[in-house]
Amino acid sequence: DGEHETVVVVADVERAREPGSSEDRLVPAAVGALGLRQPRRASVGGQPVDGIQTPCVADVCRAVFDRRFLIEEGFEATKREVEELLARVRTRVPRVAYSLHDLMVVHPTRTPDDSPVIAAIERGVARVLGRPATRVASPGTYDHKHVARIAGVPHCVAYGPGELEQAHQPDEYCRTDDLVNSTKVLALAILDLTGALQ
């Protein structure tokens, strides 16, 4: 279950401007430091975070980064990645002032390799589909972490019909035979785990 950290960066754009400079100079530097494609002509506009929309040039910029990370990466290394990004911006635009806040940190979770739930599903897949199951680390987020950390049940998996690559796509779909087969696998896994399967 790949999880994520969410961070907010608040940058004081007005402080980054030197006397006599314009937003046309500030934005390209920031865009370049972030590694984004350079627009043909930069412009700054915005509205307050809270309140009525105004036609004023923004003096504060807020960005929220939703950075998901794997167990192997770890939270501290992932957060350093964001901090290094901000440091690169400050190198390009020295007068930018920013603050970094963690909004939510959810650590990744992994079902034990020897889990009886995994074994039962793998046997069900082999029986229904005639081939071995494939184990994957999902890039998404599930209730897995709550079942494992809050309920204290480490034997939890995400399994179901459909192709992972199709999930949340504009043309997302699920084949009927996939739905039927995954239901059979789950039924067999339940029978297997309860000892009712001969």
C-alpha positions in Angstrom: 0.0 0.0 0.0 2.0 3.0 -1.3 1.3 6.0 0.9 2.2 9.7 0.8 3.2 12.8 2.6 1.5 16.1 1.8 3.4 19.3 2.3 2.5 22.9 1.8 5.0 25.5 0.7 4.2 29.1 1.3 6.5 31.5 -0.6 6.5 35.2 -0.2 6.8 36.3 -3.9 6.9 40.0 -3.1 10.1 39.6 -1.1 11.7 37.8 -4.0 11.3 40.9 -6.2 14.2 43.3 -6.3 13.3 46.9 -6.7 12.4 47.7 -10.3 12.1 44.0 -11.3 8.8 42.6 -12.6 7.0 39.3 -12.3 8.3 38.5 -15.8 11.7 38.0 -14.2 10.6 36.2 -11.1 8.4 33.5 -12.5 10.8 32.2 -15.2 13.4 31.7 -12.5 11.0 29.8 -10.2 9.7 27.7 -13.1 13.2 26.8 -14.2 14.3 25.9 -10.7 11.3 23.6 -10.3 12.3 21.9 -13.6 9.1 22.8 -15.3 8.6 23.8 -19.0 9.3 27.4 -19.5 6.2 29.3 -20.7 6.7 31.7 -23.7 5.7 34.6 -21.5 5.4 34.4 -17.8 2.7 36.2 -15.9 1.6 36.3 -12.3 -1.9 36.6 -11.1 -4.0 35.1 -8.3 -6.4 35.5 -5.5 -6.2 35.3 -1.8 -6.3 31.9 -0.1 -9.4 33.0 1.8 -11.8 35.8 0.9 -13.0 37.5 -2.3 -11.2 37.0 -5.6 -9.3 40.1 -6.7 -7.5 41.2 -9.8 -4.3 41.9 -7.8 -0.9 40.4 -8.5 -0.4 37.7 -5.9 2.3 38.4 -3.2 1.9 35.0 -1.6 2.0 31.6 -3.3 0.8 28.4 -1.7 1.7 25.0 -3.2 0.6 21.6 -1.9 2.7 18.6 -2.8 1.2 15.1 -2.4 4.3 12.9 -2.5 3.7 9.2 -2.1 6.6 7.0 -1.1 7.5 3.4 -0.8 8.7 1.6 2.4 12.2 1.5 0.9 12.3 5.3 0.4 11.3 6.3 4.0 9.7 9.5 5.1 12.8 11.4 6.0 14.5 10.8 2.6 11.2 11.8 0.9 10.9 15.0 2.8 14.5 15.9 2.0 13.6 15.5 -1.7 11.1 18.3 -1.3 13.5 20.4 0.8 16.2 20.1 -1.9 13.7 21.2 -4.5 13.0 24.4 -2.5 16.7 24.9 -1.9 17.2 24.9 -5.7 14.5 27.6 -6.1 16.2 29.7 -3.4 19.5 29.3 -5.3 17.9 30.7 -8.5 15.9 33.3 -6.7 17.8 34.1 -3.4 15.2 36.5 -2.0 12.4 34.0 -2.0 11.2 33.3 1.6 9.3 30.1 2.2 8.0 27.8 5.0 7.4 24.1 4.7 4.7 22.3 6.7 3.6 18.6 6.8 -0.2 18.5 6.5 -0.5 14.7 6.7 2.0 11.9 6.8 0.9 8.3 6.2 3.6 5.7 6.3 3.4 2.8 3.8 2.2 -0.6 4.9 3.1 -4.1 3.6 1.4 -7.4 4.3 3.8 -10.1 5.5 5.1 -12.3 2.7 4.0 -15.4 4.6 0.4 -14.1 5.3 -2.2 -16.9 5.1 -4.5 -14.4 3.3 -1.9 -14.0 0.4 -1.5 -17.7 0.2 -5.2 -18.4 0.1 -5.7 -15.8 -2.7 -2.8 -17.1 -4.7 -4.2 -20.7 -4.5 -7.6 -19.3 -5.6 -6.1 -17.4 -8.6 -4.2 -20.6 -9.6 -7.4 -22.6 -9.4 -9.7 -20.2 -11.2 -7.3 -18.7 -13.8 -4.8 -21.6 -14.2 -1.8 -19.4 -13.6 0.2 -18.0 -10.7 -0.8 -14.7 -9.1 1.4 -11.6 -9.4 2.2 -9.6 -6.2 2.5 -5.8 -6.7 3.0 -2.8 -4.6 0.1 -0.5 -5.3 0.7 3.2 -6.0 -2.7 4.0 -4.6 -3.9 4.3 -1.0 -6.4 2.0 0.6 -7.9 1.3 4.0 -5.1 -1.3 4.4 -3.1 1.0 6.7 -6.1 1.4 9.0 -6.8 -2.3 9.2 -3.1 -3.0 9.9 -2.3 -0.1 12.3 -5.5 0.7 14.0 -7.3 -2.6 14.0 -4.0 -4.5 14.4 -4.8 -7.0 11.6 -1.6 -7.2 9.4 -3.2 -9.8 7.1 -4.9 -7.5 4.7 -4.6 -7.2 0.9 -6.2 -5.2 -1.9 -7.5 -7.7 -4.5 -10.2 -7.4 -7.1 -11.1 -7.2 -10.8 -9.7 -4.9 -13.5 -6.3 -3.7 -14.7 -4.3 -1.5 -12.3 -3.2 0.7 -15.2 -6.9 1.4 -16.0 -7.8 2.6 -12.5 -9.1 6.2 -12.4 -8.5 6.7 -16.1 -11.0 8.6 -18.3 -11.8 5.3 -20.1 -11.7 3.1 -16.9 -13.6 -0.1 -17.3 -13.8 -3.7 -15.9 -14.5 -6.7 -18.0 -17.4 -8.9 -16.8 -15.3 -12.1 -16.9 -12.7 -10.4 -14.6 -15.5 -9.5 -12.1 -16.8 -13.1 -12.2 -13.4 -14.6 -11.8 -12.3 -12.4 -9.0 -15.5 -13.2 -7.1 -14.7 -16.9 -7.5 -11.2 -16.3 -6.2 -12.5 -14.5 -3.1 -15.1 -17.2 -2.4 -12.4 -19.9 -2.7 -10.0 -17.9 -0.4 -12.7 -17.6 2.2 -13.5 -21.3 2.1 -9.7 -22.0 2.2 -9.1 -19.8 5.2 -12.1 -21.2 7.2 -11.0 -24.8 6.5 -14.2 -25.6 4.5 -12.4 -26.1 1.2 -11.6 -29.8 0.5 
